[in-house]
Amino acid sequence: MATITYKVTVATGTTQYGTGDKFYINGELAPVLYLQEGNTYIFDQSDSSNSGDVFAFSTNPNNS
């Protein structure tokens, strides 16, 4: 099994849910992530762009 690190940043972007501050994973806006049981995933939010933003997972589109 592996340890995989994703770099999380926040910047203005546009998705089907509108324009505004969006999370980028490894520089990509709204990527599909395939997580495998047994691996360890680190979501590195050390970038200052994350200040004041809450990063969470949801199974609902646009967390609605």
C-alpha positions as CSV (number, residue, x, y, z in Angstrom):
1,M,0.0,0.0,0.0
2,A,1.1,3.6,-0.6
3,T,1.0,7.0,1.0
4,I,-0.2,9.6,-1.5
5,T,-0.1,13.3,-1.0
6,Y,-2.3,15.8,-2.7
7,K,-1.5,19.5,-2.6
8,V,-4.6,21.6,-1.9
9,T,-4.8,25.2,-3.0
10,V,-7.7,27.8,-3.3
11,A,-8.1,30.1,-6.2
12,T,-10.9,31.6,-8.3
13,G,-12.4,29.2,-10.8
14,T,-15.5,28.3,-12.6
15,T,-17.4,24.9,-12.4
16,Q,-20.9,23.9,-13.3
17,Y,-21.9,25.3,-9.9
18,G,-20.6,28.8,-10.5
19,T,-17.6,31.1,-10.2
20,G,-15.8,31.8,-7.0
21,D,-13.1,30.4,-4.7
22,K,-12.6,26.8,-5.6
23,F,-10.3,24.0,-4.3
24,Y,-7.6,22.8,-6.6
25,I,-6.0,19.4,-6.1
26,N,-2.4,19.3,-7.5
27,G,-3.3,22.4,-9.6
28,E,-6.4,20.8,-11.1
29,L,-9.9,22.3,-10.5
30,A,-12.4,19.7,-9.3
31,P,-10.6,16.5,-10.4
32,V,-12.1,13.1,-9.9
33,L,-10.1,11.3,-7.2
34,Y,-10.0,7.5,-7.1
35,L,-9.2,6.5,-3.5
36,Q,-8.1,2.9,-2.9
37,E,-8.8,1.2,0.4
38,G,-5.5,0.5,2.3
39,N,-3.7,3.5,0.9
40,T,-3.0,6.6,3.1
41,Y,-4.0,9.9,1.6
42,I,-2.6,13.3,2.8
43,F,-4.4,16.5,1.7
44,D,-1.7,19.1,2.2
45,Q,-3.3,22.5,3.0
46,S,-0.1,24.2,4.0
47,D,-0.5,26.7,1.2
48,S,-1.6,30.1,2.5
49,S,-4.4,30.2,-0.1
50,N,-6.3,27.8,2.2
51,S,-6.6,30.3,5.0
52,G,-10.2,30.6,6.2
53,D,-11.5,27.9,3.8
54,V,-12.9,24.6,5.1
55,F,-11.9,21.5,3.1
56,A,-14.4,18.6,3.5
57,F,-15.6,15.6,1.5
58,S,-19.2,15.2,0.4
59,T,-21.1,12.6,-1.7
60,N,-23.5,15.3,-2.9
61,P,-22.8,17.5,-5.9
62,N,-21.8,21.0,-4.7
63,N,-22.3,19.8,-1.1
64,S,-26.0,20.6,-1.4
